[in-house]
Amino acid sequence: MSAPIDFYFDFASPYGYVASAAIDKIAERHGRAVNWHAIVLDANFTSLERIRIPKSVMRSEYIRRDAERLAAFEGIKYNTPSTLGLHTEQAARLFHWVNDRSPEQGRSFAQRVLQAYFVDDRNIAATEVLQEIATEMGISEEDFHEASSASASRARLKAEVDMAEARGVFGSPFFIVEGERFWGNDRLPQLERWLASGPY
């Protein structure tokens, strides 16, 4: 089988949300798999488990309107969250815990969290919101606490972010296939051409 597409996203990124609705369909059309990777882009959160971006960007009025316009253009349900730019470290740790055990379940968890934030306007930085989603998926309370706060879970996310930085990832969404990097939803047509006809 051809090389998979690596899809990097932050749970707080509206652009990552829009891309999450498209990337698997694109990959399926070209016989590719997708590896989902949750990263943390949060300049205000004093953790090492994140990639730095200017703190004001994701909270700007331009981003608010641009995301609404993009979602409408793509025909994706979208409601601007009342609080943009939440830090998403806990959600990302949970994602990797689930995804390492079952990529299918990991994708389902990611989609539920993204919908909770960008459709239902729920605070996905709140432990109780994430725990409710996890419980709905059959994740026990014990596993939830291990996945969200254990040192191994923290180390797993840090390793993921370190690897993303080493590969040149700096935004959400970000795609890598066969060593070629594509940043942003506007690069999806270029990615699809690459998948269809090879390097150019």
C-alpha positions as CSV (number, residue, x, y, z in Angstrom):
1,M,0.0,0.0,0.0
2,S,1.2,3.6,-0.7
3,A,2.6,5.7,2.1
4,P,0.0,7.1,4.6
5,I,-0.8,10.8,5.0
6,D,0.2,12.3,8.4
7,F,-2.4,14.8,9.5
8,Y,-1.4,17.2,12.3
9,F,-4.1,19.2,14.1
10,D,-4.8,21.2,17.2
11,F,-8.1,20.7,18.9
12,A,-8.4,24.5,19.2
13,S,-7.8,25.1,15.5
14,P,-11.0,25.8,13.5
15,Y,-8.9,25.1,10.4
16,G,-7.9,21.7,11.8
17,Y,-11.6,21.0,12.4
18,V,-12.5,21.8,8.8
19,A,-9.6,19.6,7.6
20,S,-10.7,16.8,9.8
21,A,-13.9,16.5,7.8
22,A,-12.1,16.3,4.5
23,I,-8.8,14.4,4.9
24,D,-10.1,10.9,5.2
25,K,-12.3,11.3,2.2
26,I,-9.4,12.6,0.1
27,A,-7.2,9.7,1.3
28,E,-9.8,7.1,0.5
29,R,-10.2,8.4,-3.1
30,H,-6.5,7.6,-3.6
31,G,-6.1,4.4,-1.6
32,R,-4.2,6.0,1.2
33,A,-4.5,5.7,5.0
34,V,-4.3,8.7,7.3
35,N,-2.4,8.9,10.6
36,W,-3.9,11.5,12.9
37,H,-1.6,13.4,15.2
38,A,-2.9,15.8,17.9
39,I,-0.4,18.6,18.6
40,V,-0.6,21.7,20.9
41,L,-0.2,25.2,19.4
42,D,-0.6,27.5,22.4
43,A,1.8,30.3,23.2
44,N,0.0,31.3,26.4
45,F,0.2,27.9,28.1
46,T,3.5,27.5,30.0
47,S,4.1,23.8,29.1
48,L,6.9,22.4,27.0
49,E,4.3,20.3,25.2
50,R,3.4,22.8,22.6
51,I,4.6,24.7,19.5
52,R,4.8,28.4,19.8
53,I,2.6,30.7,17.7
54,P,1.8,34.4,18.2
55,K,-0.6,34.5,21.1
56,S,-3.1,36.9,19.4
57,V,-3.5,35.1,16.1
58,M,-6.2,32.5,16.9
59,R,-8.2,35.0,19.0
60,S,-8.4,37.6,16.2
61,E,-11.6,38.8,14.6
62,Y,-10.1,37.9,11.2
63,I,-9.7,34.2,12.2
64,R,-13.3,34.2,13.6
65,R,-14.8,35.4,10.3
66,D,-12.4,33.4,8.1
67,A,-13.3,30.2,9.9
68,E,-17.0,30.8,9.5
69,R,-16.6,31.5,5.8
70,L,-14.4,28.5,5.2
71,A,-16.8,26.1,7.0
72,A,-19.7,27.5,5.0
73,F,-17.8,27.2,1.8
74,E,-17.0,23.5,2.6
75,G,-20.6,22.8,3.7
76,I,-19.5,21.9,7.3
77,K,-21.6,22.7,10.3
78,Y,-19.8,25.2,12.4
79,N,-20.6,27.6,15.3
80,T,-17.9,29.9,16.5
81,P,-17.0,29.0,20.0
82,S,-17.7,31.6,22.6
83,T,-14.0,31.3,23.7
84,L,-11.5,30.9,21.0
85,G,-7.9,29.7,21.6
86,L,-8.4,27.2,24.4
87,H,-5.4,25.3,25.4
88,T,-5.8,21.6,24.5
89,E,-3.0,19.7,26.1
90,Q,-5.3,17.4,28.1
91,A,-7.4,16.6,25.0
92,A,-4.3,15.8,23.0
93,R,-3.0,13.5,25.7
94,L,-6.3,11.7,25.8
95,F,-6.3,11.4,22.0
96,H,-2.9,9.8,21.9
97,W,-3.8,7.3,24.7
98,V,-6.9,6.2,22.8
99,N,-5.2,6.3,19.3
100,D,-2.2,4.2,20.4
101,R,-4.7,1.5,21.3
102,S,-7.0,1.9,18.4
103,P,-6.6,4.4,15.6
104,E,-10.3,4.0,14.7
105,Q,-11.3,4.9,18.2
106,G,-8.7,7.7,18.3
107,R,-10.3,9.2,15.2
108,S,-13.7,8.9,16.8
109,F,-12.6,10.6,20.0
110,A,-11.0,13.4,18.0
111,Q,-14.1,14.0,15.9
112,R,-16.3,14.0,19.1
113,V,-14.0,16.6,20.8
114,L,-13.9,18.8,17.7
115,Q,-17.6,18.7,17.3
116,A,-18.1,19.5,21.0
117,Y,-16.0,22.6,20.6
118,F,-16.9,23.9,17.1
119,V,-20.5,22.8,16.9
120,D,-21.8,22.6,20.4
121,D,-19.6,25.4,21.9
122,R,-18.5,23.2,24.9
123,N,-15.3,24.0,26.8
124,I,-13.0,21.2,25.7
125,A,-10.3,22.5,28.1
126,A,-12.6,21.4,31.0
127,T,-11.9,18.0,32.5
128,E,-15.6,17.2,33.0
129,V,-16.4,17.8,29.3
130,L,-13.6,15.5,28.2
131,Q,-14.5,12.9,30.8
132,E,-18.1,12.9,29.5
133,I,-16.9,12.3,26.0
134,A,-14.6,9.5,27.2
135,T,-17.4,7.9,29.2
136,E,-19.7,7.9,26.1
137,M,-16.9,5.9,24.3
138,G,-16.7,3.4,27.1
139,I,-13.4,4.6,28.6
140,S,-13.4,4.0,32.4
141,E,-12.8,6.7,34.9
142,E,-9.5,5.0,35.9
143,D,-8.3,4.9,32.3
144,F,-9.4,8.5,31.8
145,H,-7.3,9.8,34.7
146,E,-4.3,7.7,33.5
147,A,-4.6,9.0,30.0
148,S,-5.1,12.6,30.9
149,S,-2.6,13.1,33.8
150,A,-0.1,10.2,34.1
151,S,3.6,11.1,33.5
152,A,3.7,8.5,30.7
153,S,0.9,10.3,29.0
154,R,2.6,13.6,29.3
155,A,5.8,12.2,27.9
156,R,3.9,10.6,25.0
157,L,2.5,14.0,24.0
158,K,5.8,15.8,24.4
159,A,7.5,13.2,22.2
160,E,4.7,13.7,19.6
161,V,5.2,17.5,19.6
162,D,9.0,17.1,19.5
163,M,8.7,14.9,16.5
164,A,6.3,17.3,14.8
165,E,8.7,20.1,15.3
166,A,11.6,18.0,13.9
167,R,9.5,17.3,10.8
168,G,8.9,21.0,10.3
169,V,5.3,21.1,11.4
170,F,4.3,24.6,12.5
171,G,0.5,24.9,12.2
172,S,-2.9,23.3,12.0
173,P,-3.8,21.6,9.8
174,F,-0.5,20.3,8.5
175,F,-0.1,17.3,6.2
176,I,3.0,15.2,5.3
177,V,3.0,12.6,2.6
178,E,6.2,10.9,1.3
179,G,8.2,13.6,2.9
180,E,6.3,16.5,1.2
181,R,4.7,19.0,3.6
182,F,1.5,20.8,3.0
183,W,0.2,23.5,5.4
184,G,-3.4,24.6,5.5
185,N,-6.8,23.8,4.0
186,D,-5.9,25.8,0.9
187,R,-3.2,23.3,0.1
188,L,-5.6,20.3,0.0
189,P,-6.0,20.5,-3.8
190,Q,-2.2,20.4,-4.1
191,L,-2.1,17.4,-1.8
192,E,-4.8,15.7,-3.8
193,R,-2.9,16.3,-7.0
194,W,0.2,14.8,-5.4
195,L,-1.8,11.7,-4.4
196,A,-3.3,11.4,-7.9
197,S,-0.2,11.8,-10.1
198,G,2.9,11.8,-7.9
199,P,5.5,14.4,-7.1
200,Y,5.7,17.6,-9.1
